Amino acid sequence: MIPFSRLAAIGGVPLLEFYSHWLVLFWCLGGYLLGSLATAIFVSRALGLPDPRQAGSQNPGATNVLRLGGKKAAALTLLGDLLKGLLPVLLARLIGLPAWGVALVALATFLGHLYPVYFGFRGGKGVATTLGILLALSPYLGLATLATWLLVFAASRVSSLSALLAAITAPLYAWFLLASPSLRWLVVVLALWVLWRHRSNIQRLLRGQEGAFRRP
Protein backbone atom coordinates (compact mmCIF):
# COMPACT_ATOMS: atom_id res chain seq x y z
CA MET A 1 0.00 0.00 0.00
CA ILE A 2 1.31 3.49 -0.89
CA PRO A 3 1.52 5.78 2.17
CA PHE A 4 -0.77 8.80 2.15
CA SER A 5 2.26 11.10 2.41
CA ARG A 6 3.43 9.76 -0.95
CA LEU A 7 0.01 10.26 -2.53
CA ALA A 8 -0.25 13.91 -1.57
CA ALA A 9 1.56 16.02 -4.13
CA ILE A 10 2.25 19.58 -5.25
CA GLY A 11 2.37 20.00 -9.00
CA GLY A 12 2.70 16.26 -9.42
CA VAL A 13 5.71 16.07 -7.07
CA PRO A 14 5.19 13.99 -3.89
CA LEU A 15 5.16 16.16 -0.75
CA LEU A 16 8.15 14.47 0.84
CA GLU A 17 10.21 14.98 -2.32
CA PHE A 18 8.94 18.56 -2.68
CA TYR A 19 10.01 19.53 0.84
CA SER A 20 13.28 17.64 0.45
CA HIS A 21 14.18 19.84 -2.53
CA TRP A 22 13.37 23.01 -0.61
CA LEU A 23 15.37 21.76 2.38
CA VAL A 24 18.39 21.18 0.14
CA LEU A 25 18.01 24.69 -1.30
CA PHE A 26 17.75 26.21 2.19
CA TRP A 27 20.79 24.27 3.37
CA CYS A 28 22.79 25.32 0.29
CA LEU A 29 22.05 28.97 1.02
CA GLY A 30 23.09 28.53 4.65
CA GLY A 31 26.25 26.74 3.57
CA TYR A 32 27.17 29.50 1.14
CA LEU A 33 26.60 32.25 3.72
CA LEU A 34 28.65 30.36 6.31
CA GLY A 35 31.38 29.71 3.78
CA SER A 36 31.46 33.44 2.99
CA LEU A 37 32.68 34.22 6.51
CA ALA A 38 36.35 34.88 5.76
CA THR A 39 38.11 33.59 8.87
CA ALA A 40 41.48 35.03 7.86
CA ILE A 41 40.05 38.54 7.71
CA PHE A 42 38.23 38.27 11.05
CA VAL A 43 41.28 36.81 12.80
CA SER A 44 43.58 39.44 11.32
CA ARG A 45 41.30 42.26 12.41
CA ALA A 46 40.90 40.83 15.90
CA LEU A 47 44.67 40.46 16.36
CA GLY A 48 45.61 43.77 14.70
CA LEU A 49 47.35 42.13 11.75
CA PRO A 50 47.55 43.44 8.18
CA ASP A 51 44.69 42.60 5.85
CA PRO A 52 45.74 39.26 4.31
CA ARG A 53 44.17 40.34 1.01
CA GLN A 54 46.67 43.20 0.76
CA ALA A 55 49.80 41.81 2.42
CA GLY A 56 52.05 38.82 1.94
CA SER A 57 50.71 36.55 -0.81
CA GLN A 58 47.43 38.54 -0.74
CA ASN A 59 45.52 35.32 -0.12
CA PRO A 60 43.08 35.21 2.83
CA GLY A 61 44.21 31.79 4.00
CA ALA A 62 45.99 30.17 6.92
CA THR A 63 49.42 30.02 5.24
CA ASN A 64 49.48 33.74 4.52
CA VAL A 65 48.19 34.53 8.02
CA LEU A 66 51.02 32.39 9.40
CA ARG A 67 53.52 34.55 7.54
CA LEU A 68 51.87 37.75 8.72
CA GLY A 69 50.94 36.91 12.30
CA GLY A 70 52.43 33.65 13.49
CA LYS A 71 51.18 30.27 14.61
CA LYS A 72 48.29 31.36 16.82
CA ALA A 73 46.66 33.46 14.12
CA ALA A 74 47.23 30.74 11.53
CA ALA A 75 45.78 28.04 13.79
CA LEU A 76 42.64 30.08 14.39
CA THR A 77 42.27 30.72 10.68
CA LEU A 78 42.80 27.07 9.81
CA LEU A 79 40.29 25.94 12.42
CA GLY A 80 37.67 28.43 11.27
CA ASP A 81 38.05 27.56 7.60
CA LEU A 82 37.95 23.84 8.37
CA LEU A 83 34.82 24.14 10.50
CA LYS A 84 33.10 26.15 7.76
CA GLY A 85 33.42 23.14 5.51
CA LEU A 86 32.75 20.47 8.10
CA LEU A 87 29.68 21.72 9.96
CA PRO A 88 27.11 22.37 7.19
CA VAL A 89 28.01 19.15 5.38
CA LEU A 90 28.01 17.05 8.54
CA LEU A 91 24.64 18.50 9.59
CA ALA A 92 23.26 17.93 6.08
CA ARG A 93 24.16 14.26 6.44
CA LEU A 94 22.75 14.03 9.97
CA ILE A 95 19.36 15.42 8.96
CA GLY A 96 19.16 12.86 6.20
CA LEU A 97 19.61 14.83 3.00
CA PRO A 98 20.16 12.60 -0.03
CA ALA A 99 23.71 12.21 -1.31
CA TRP A 100 23.11 14.62 -4.20
CA GLY A 101 21.80 17.18 -1.70
CA VAL A 102 24.83 16.77 0.53
CA ALA A 103 27.04 17.25 -2.52
CA LEU A 104 25.25 20.50 -3.43
CA VAL A 105 25.52 21.80 0.15
CA ALA A 106 29.24 21.03 0.15
CA LEU A 107 29.73 22.78 -3.19
CA ALA A 108 27.78 25.85 -2.04
CA THR A 109 29.87 26.07 1.13
CA PHE A 110 33.08 25.74 -0.86
CA LEU A 111 31.99 28.46 -3.29
CA GLY A 112 31.13 30.69 -0.36
CA HIS A 113 34.74 30.48 0.80
CA LEU A 114 36.11 31.14 -2.69
CA TYR A 115 33.64 33.91 -3.55
CA PRO A 116 32.39 35.40 -0.24
CA VAL A 117 29.40 37.68 -0.60
CA TYR A 118 30.52 39.76 2.40
CA PHE A 119 33.97 40.57 0.98
CA GLY A 120 33.45 41.46 -2.66
CA PHE A 121 33.53 37.81 -3.80
CA ARG A 122 37.28 37.69 -3.18
CA GLY A 123 38.15 34.70 -1.05
CA GLY A 124 40.76 32.06 -0.42
CA LYS A 125 41.90 29.03 -2.37
CA GLY A 126 39.74 26.56 -0.50
CA VAL A 127 42.24 24.05 0.86
CA ALA A 128 41.21 24.06 4.54
CA THR A 129 37.51 24.33 3.72
CA THR A 130 37.83 21.38 1.34
CA LEU A 131 39.52 19.39 4.10
CA GLY A 132 36.58 20.13 6.40
CA ILE A 133 34.17 18.94 3.71
CA LEU A 134 36.15 15.72 3.17
CA LEU A 135 36.19 15.03 6.91
CA ALA A 136 32.42 15.45 7.00
CA LEU A 137 31.97 13.05 4.08
CA SER A 138 34.32 10.45 5.56
CA PRO A 139 36.85 10.84 8.39
CA TYR A 140 39.11 8.38 6.59
CA LEU A 141 38.97 10.43 3.40
CA GLY A 142 39.77 13.64 5.25
CA LEU A 143 42.61 12.08 7.24
CA ALA A 144 44.14 10.44 4.17
CA THR A 145 44.11 13.77 2.33
CA LEU A 146 45.56 15.57 5.35
CA ALA A 147 48.29 12.94 5.67
CA THR A 148 49.22 13.54 2.02
CA TRP A 149 49.47 17.28 2.63
CA LEU A 150 51.60 16.79 5.74
CA LEU A 151 53.98 14.30 4.11
CA VAL A 152 54.56 16.51 1.07
CA PHE A 153 55.02 19.59 3.21
CA ALA A 154 57.47 17.81 5.53
CA ALA A 155 59.54 16.82 2.50
CA SER A 156 59.32 20.04 0.48
CA ARG A 157 58.28 22.85 2.85
CA VAL A 158 56.21 24.18 -0.06
CA SER A 159 52.60 24.76 0.97
CA SER A 160 51.25 25.09 -2.56
CA LEU A 161 52.86 21.83 -3.71
CA SER A 162 51.39 20.09 -0.67
CA ALA A 163 47.92 21.43 -1.50
CA LEU A 164 48.23 20.44 -5.17
CA LEU A 165 49.25 16.85 -4.47
CA ALA A 166 46.60 16.52 -1.77
CA ALA A 167 44.00 17.76 -4.26
CA ILE A 168 45.19 15.33 -6.92
CA THR A 169 45.09 12.32 -4.61
CA ALA A 170 41.76 13.16 -2.88
CA PRO A 171 39.58 11.85 -5.77
CA LEU A 172 41.60 8.61 -5.74
CA TYR A 173 40.92 8.16 -2.04
CA ALA A 174 37.27 9.07 -2.59
CA TRP A 175 36.89 6.37 -5.22
CA PHE A 176 37.66 3.71 -2.61
CA LEU A 177 36.14 5.34 0.47
CA LEU A 178 32.86 6.83 -0.80
CA ALA A 179 30.03 4.67 -2.11
CA SER A 180 27.92 7.47 -3.63
CA PRO A 181 28.75 8.53 -7.22
CA SER A 182 27.42 12.03 -6.39
CA LEU A 183 29.94 12.41 -3.58
CA ARG A 184 32.77 10.94 -5.62
CA TRP A 185 32.14 13.47 -8.37
CA LEU A 186 31.88 16.23 -5.79
CA VAL A 187 35.43 15.46 -4.66
CA VAL A 188 36.61 15.56 -8.28
CA VAL A 189 35.00 18.99 -8.76
CA LEU A 190 36.48 20.34 -5.53
CA ALA A 191 39.93 19.04 -6.46
CA LEU A 192 39.80 20.60 -9.91
CA TRP A 193 38.68 23.92 -8.46
CA VAL A 194 41.52 23.88 -5.91
CA LEU A 195 43.98 23.20 -8.74
CA TRP A 196 42.49 26.09 -10.73
CA ARG A 197 42.81 28.45 -7.76
CA HIS A 198 46.48 27.46 -7.53
CA ARG A 199 47.23 28.07 -11.22
CA SER A 200 49.67 30.91 -10.46
CA ASN A 201 51.45 28.64 -7.97
CA ILE A 202 51.64 25.91 -10.63
CA GLN A 203 53.28 28.34 -13.04
CA ARG A 204 55.85 29.32 -10.41
CA LEU A 205 56.52 25.68 -9.58
CA LEU A 206 57.12 24.92 -13.26
CA ARG A 207 59.54 27.86 -13.47
CA GLY A 208 61.27 26.79 -10.25
CA GLN A 209 60.29 30.06 -8.57
CA GLU A 210 57.97 28.75 -5.82
CA GLY A 211 60.14 29.01 -2.73
CA ALA A 212 59.98 26.84 0.37
CA PHE A 213 58.06 28.27 3.29
CA ARG A 214 60.03 30.39 5.75
CA ARG A 215 58.65 32.71 8.38
CA PRO A 216 60.07 36.22 8.09
N, C-alpha and C positions, 0 to 999 in steps of 0.2 A: 504493500500500500504506500502511495506517495504522501509524505507528510504535508499537512496543510500549509506550513511555512514555505514549501517548495511550489505549492500551487499558486499562492498569492504572488502577483507580479506587477511590475511597473514598466509599461511600454514593452511587455513581452519578456522582460528580464526578471527572473525569480528574485524575491525580496532579499534573500540572504546574499545572493551574488551582487545585487544592486548596492546594498550597504557595504559590502566588502570592497567594491570599487571606490566608493566615496571614502572609506576608511584609509585605503591605500593613498588616495590623493591627499587627504588631510595629513597623513603621516609623512608623505613626501615634502609637503610644505613645511612642516615642523622640522624635518631633517635639514632642509635647505637653510632655514633661518638659524638653526643651531650651528650648522656648518659655517655660516657667514660670520660667526663671532670669532674675530681674528685674535687668537690667544696671544700671539707675539706682540701685537700692538698694545693690548691691555696690560700685559706684563711689563712691557717697556715703559709705558706711562706710569704705572704704579711704582716702579723702581727708579724712575728718573733717568732712564736710558734714552739714547737717540732713537728716533723713529726707524725701525728696521727696514722700512720701505725706501729710506733715503740715505742710509749709512751701510757700510760694509758691502755685502753682495746685493743689497737692496731687495732681499727676499724676506718676507715676514714668516720665517721658519725658525725652528729650534737651533739649527747650526749657526745661522747668522746671529741670533740672540746670544749664543755661547761666545762668539767672537766679541760681541759688543758689551756683554754684561756678566759673563762668567757662568759657572755651573748651575748656580741656584736659579737664575733667570731662565737658562736653557731647560732645566728640568721642569720648571713650571709650565713653560711653553710646550714642551713635549707631552707632558701629562694632559694639558688642556686639549691639544690637538688630537691626541689619541682618544680621549674620552668623547670628543665630538663625533668621532667615527663609530666608536663602540656602542654608546648608549642608545641612540635611535634605532640602530640595526638590531641590537640585542632585544630591545623592547618590542620591536616589530615582530621578531620571532616568538617572543613570549606571549604576545596577544593572539598569535595564531594566523598572521598574514600568510598567504600562499607564497611559495618561493619566488614567483615573478614579482610579487608585491615587495618582498624583502629586498630583492635586487634593485627595484626602482627607488626604494627609500635609501638604500646605500648609495646609489648613484646621485640622488638629489643632495644628500649630505656631502658627498665628495665635491660636487659642483659648487655647493655653498662655500666650501673652503677655498676653492680655486677662484671663484668669482663672487666674493661677498657683497651682498646688496648694501651693507652698511658702510663699506669702504671703497666705493667707486668701482666695484667689481675687479679689484686688484688684490689677489690673494697669493697664497703660497703654492708650493709645488705638489703638495698632497701626500708626502711620504708617511708622516706620522698618522694622519687621518686615515689613509689606506690601511695602515697596520691595525688601527682600531677596528676598522670594518672587518678585516680578515680574522681578527680575534673573536669578533662577535659571530662570524659565520662558522668558525671552527677554531678552538684554541690551538689545536695541532697545526693548522694552517698558518695561524698568526705567529706561533713560536718558531716554526720552520723558516718562515720568511725573515723573522727577526734574527734568527741564528745566522742566516746567510749574510744579512747586513753586517752583523758583528764580526763574522769571520773575515769578510772582505775588508772591513775597516781596520781590523787589527793587523792585517797584512799590508795594506796600502796607505792607511791614514788619509784616504781620499773619500770624503762623504758622498760626493756625487757618484763615484764609481760603485760604492756600496749600495746606494739607492738604485742604480741602474741594474745591477746584477740581481738584487732582491726582486725588482720588478719583473725581470725576465724569468726568474725561476718560480715566482708565485703561481702563474697559471699551471706550471707543471705539477706543483704540489696540489693545487686545487683539483686537477684531473683525478688524482688518486684519493683525495680526502673529502671531496664534496660529491654527493650523489645527484644533486639537481643540475640539469643542463643550464637552467637560468642562472644559477649562482656561479657555475663554471665560466659561463660567458661574461658574467659581471666582472670576474677577476681578470679576464683577458682585457676587457675594456678599461678597467682601472689601470692595469699595467701599461697599456699603450698610451693612456693619457699621461701617466707619470713620465714615461719616456719622452713624450712630446714636450712636456714642461721642462725637461732637462736637455732640450736640443742644443742650447748654447753650451752647456757643460760637455755634451758629446763632441761638439766641434773643438772645444779646447783640449779634450782628452786625445782626440785624433791628431791634434797639432803638438801634443806633448806640453801643453801650457797650463794644464789643470794641476795646481800645486797641491802637495799634501797639507793636511790641516795643521796649523800651528796657531796657538793663541798669541795675540800681540803682547 
